[in-house]
């Protein structure tokens, strides 16, 4: 399964390859598009309390109110100036949700895909945590070529998500967010990156291709 914008081009190159095209002989294949419309996220009026509750649930450290106000002001000013923000569902999450969601007609979930999802980039941290949660609570296991150790915002879960998967994902995210906000050494003054808008820059990690 190839989950990139140029998937048709990849198949054409595959067919033109003298080494690979023999795999097409005597076989049929089809191209399917899995919908992943952006999710509209409204600005929560109780955002400050949500942050405090999250930190309190996972960490005993106190949150510096000045730093917290800076986080809230920066987030709202950059992303929620219109009261809401459209958040994309990343392709690997949309594909996993499609093939593990029992509400999707069986005919659209067969034949089952390979467990490796070919994406154009290494998965972000949120996608990596979603994949781990899905693999923990679903019979089908999926993998990508690795994690690039970056956080992306806006980012959204693909709806509807299995309750067990959702809980495992939120538990993983909540713990990380709580300890990060409580970390007095966290560089909140660093600017946001452009393009995919990573929440903060980290070092890239190379993943291995399965």
C-alpha positions as CSV (number, residue, x, y, z in Angstrom):
1,X,0.0,0.0,0.0
2,X,1.4,3.3,-1.0
3,X,0.0,6.3,0.9
4,X,1.5,9.3,-0.9
5,X,0.1,11.8,-3.3
6,X,1.9,10.4,-6.2
7,X,0.7,6.8,-5.7
8,X,-0.4,6.5,-9.3
9,X,3.1,7.5,-10.4
10,X,4.6,5.0,-8.1
11,X,2.5,2.2,-9.6
12,X,3.4,3.3,-13.1
13,X,7.1,3.3,-12.3
14,X,6.7,-0.1,-10.7
15,X,5.1,-1.4,-13.9
16,X,7.9,0.0,-16.0
17,X,10.6,-1.6,-13.9
18,X,12.1,-4.7,-15.6
19,X,12.8,-6.1,-12.1
20,X,9.4,-5.4,-10.5
21,X,6.8,-5.6,-13.3
22,X,6.8,-9.4,-13.3
23,X,4.8,-9.1,-10.1
24,X,1.9,-7.6,-12.2
25,X,1.7,-10.6,-14.6
26,X,-1.5,-12.5,-14.3
27,X,-2.8,-10.2,-11.5
28,X,-5.3,-7.5,-11.1
29,X,-5.1,-4.4,-8.9
30,X,-7.1,-1.4,-8.1
31,X,-6.5,2.1,-6.7
32,X,-8.7,3.3,-3.8
33,X,-8.8,6.7,-2.2
34,X,-9.5,6.8,1.5
35,X,-11.2,10.1,2.5
36,X,-9.6,12.1,5.3
37,X,-11.3,15.4,5.5
38,X,-9.9,18.0,8.0
39,X,-11.5,18.1,11.4
40,X,-12.6,21.5,12.7
41,X,-11.2,22.1,16.2
42,X,-12.8,25.0,18.1
43,X,-10.9,27.0,20.7
44,X,-11.9,25.5,24.1
45,X,-13.1,28.3,26.4
46,X,-11.7,26.3,29.4
47,X,-8.3,25.7,27.8
48,X,-6.4,26.9,30.8
49,X,-8.2,24.6,33.1
50,X,-7.7,21.7,30.7
51,X,-4.0,22.2,30.8
52,X,-3.9,22.4,34.6
53,X,-6.0,19.3,34.9
54,X,-3.8,17.4,32.4
55,X,-0.6,18.4,34.2
56,X,-2.2,17.6,37.6
57,X,-3.2,14.1,36.4
58,X,0.3,13.1,35.4
59,X,2.8,15.3,37.2
60,X,3.2,16.7,40.7
61,X,5.2,19.6,39.4
62,X,3.6,23.1,39.6
63,X,3.0,25.0,36.4
64,X,4.5,28.5,36.1
65,X,1.5,30.7,35.4
66,X,3.5,33.2,33.4
67,X,4.8,30.4,31.1
68,X,1.3,28.9,30.9
69,X,-0.2,32.3,29.8
70,X,2.5,32.5,27.2
71,X,1.6,29.1,25.8
72,X,-2.1,30.0,25.7
73,X,-1.6,33.4,24.1
74,X,0.8,32.0,21.5
75,X,-1.4,29.1,20.6
76,X,-4.6,31.1,20.3
77,X,-2.9,34.0,18.4
78,X,-1.2,31.7,15.9
79,X,-3.9,29.1,15.2
80,X,-7.3,30.1,16.6
81,X,-7.6,33.7,15.5
82,X,-10.9,32.8,13.9
83,X,-12.1,30.8,16.8
84,X,-11.3,27.4,15.3
85,X,-8.7,25.6,13.2
86,X,-9.0,22.9,10.5
87,X,-6.8,20.0,11.5
88,X,-5.7,17.4,8.9
89,X,-5.8,13.6,9.6
90,X,-2.4,12.3,8.6
91,X,-2.6,9.6,5.9
92,X,-1.2,6.7,7.9
93,X,-3.9,7.3,10.6
94,X,-6.6,7.6,8.0
95,X,-5.6,4.3,6.4
96,X,-5.3,2.4,9.7
97,X,-8.7,3.7,10.8
98,X,-10.3,2.7,7.5
99,X,-9.0,-0.9,7.7
100,X,-9.7,-1.4,11.4
101,X,-13.1,0.3,11.6
102,X,-15.9,-2.4,11.7
103,X,-18.3,0.2,10.4
104,X,-16.6,0.4,7.1
105,X,-18.3,-2.1,4.7
106,X,-16.3,-5.4,4.5
107,X,-16.0,-5.1,0.7
108,X,-14.1,-1.8,1.2
109,X,-11.7,-3.4,3.7
110,X,-10.7,-6.4,1.6
111,X,-8.4,-7.6,0.4
112,X,-6.5,-6.8,3.6
113,X,-3.5,-4.6,3.0
114,X,0.1,-5.3,3.9
115,X,1.1,-4.4,7.4
116,X,3.7,-1.9,6.1
117,X,2.3,1.5,5.1
118,X,4.5,3.4,2.6
119,X,4.4,7.1,3.5
120,X,6.4,9.9,2.0
121,X,7.8,11.0,5.4
122,X,8.7,9.4,8.7
123,X,5.7,9.5,11.0
124,X,5.3,12.4,13.5
125,X,5.1,11.7,17.2
126,X,1.3,11.9,17.4
127,X,1.0,9.4,14.5
128,X,3.5,7.1,16.1
129,X,1.5,7.1,19.3
130,X,-1.7,6.5,17.5
131,X,-0.2,3.5,15.6
132,X,1.1,2.0,18.8
133,X,-2.4,2.4,20.5
134,X,-4.1,0.9,17.4
135,X,-1.7,-2.1,17.3
136,X,-2.2,-2.7,21.0
137,X,-6.0,-2.9,20.7
138,X,-6.6,-4.3,17.1
139,X,-5.9,-7.6,15.6
140,X,-4.4,-6.0,12.5
141,X,-0.9,-4.4,13.1
142,X,0.5,-1.6,11.0
143,X,3.9,-0.1,10.7
144,X,5.6,2.8,8.9
145,X,9.3,3.3,8.3
146,X,10.0,5.1,11.5
147,X,9.4,8.3,13.6
148,X,10.9,11.7,12.7
149,X,10.6,12.9,16.4
150,X,8.5,16.0,15.6
151,X,5.2,17.2,16.9
152,X,2.7,18.6,14.4
153,X,-0.1,21.1,14.9
154,X,-2.8,21.2,13.9
155,X,-3.3,17.4,14.0
156,X,-6.5,15.3,14.5
157,X,-7.5,11.8,15.3
158,X,-9.4,10.1,12.4
159,X,-13.1,9.7,13.4
160,X,-14.6,7.5,14.7
161,X,-11.9,5.9,16.8
162,X,-12.3,2.7,18.9
163,X,-12.7,3.7,22.6
164,X,-9.9,1.5,23.7
165,X,-7.6,2.9,21.1
166,X,-8.6,6.5,21.9
167,X,-8.0,5.9,25.6
168,X,-4.6,4.4,25.1
169,X,-3.6,7.2,22.7
170,X,-4.8,10.0,25.1
171,X,-3.1,8.3,28.0
172,X,0.2,8.4,26.1
173,X,-0.3,11.9,24.9
174,X,-1.5,13.3,28.3
175,X,1.6,12.0,30.1
176,X,4.0,13.5,27.6
177,X,2.2,16.9,27.4
178,X,2.0,17.1,31.2
179,X,5.7,16.4,31.8
180,X,6.7,18.7,29.0
181,X,4.7,21.7,30.2
182,X,5.9,21.1,33.8
183,X,9.5,21.0,32.5
184,X,11.1,24.3,33.5
185,X,13.9,23.8,30.9
186,X,11.5,23.4,28.0
187,X,12.3,26.1,25.4
188,X,8.9,27.7,25.0
189,X,10.4,30.8,23.4
190,X,11.5,28.9,20.3
191,X,9.4,29.8,17.3
192,X,7.1,27.6,15.4
193,X,8.3,26.1,12.2
194,X,6.5,26.8,9.0
195,X,5.0,24.5,6.5
196,X,3.6,21.7,8.6
197,X,3.8,23.8,11.8
198,X,5.7,21.6,14.2
199,X,5.0,22.6,17.8
200,X,8.8,22.7,18.4
201,X,11.9,21.6,16.5
202,X,13.7,18.4,17.5
203,X,16.5,16.4,15.9
204,X,15.5,14.2,13.0
205,X,15.7,10.5,13.4
206,X,16.2,8.1,10.6
207,X,14.0,5.0,10.5
208,X,14.6,1.7,8.8
209,X,12.5,0.5,5.9
210,X,10.9,-2.9,6.5
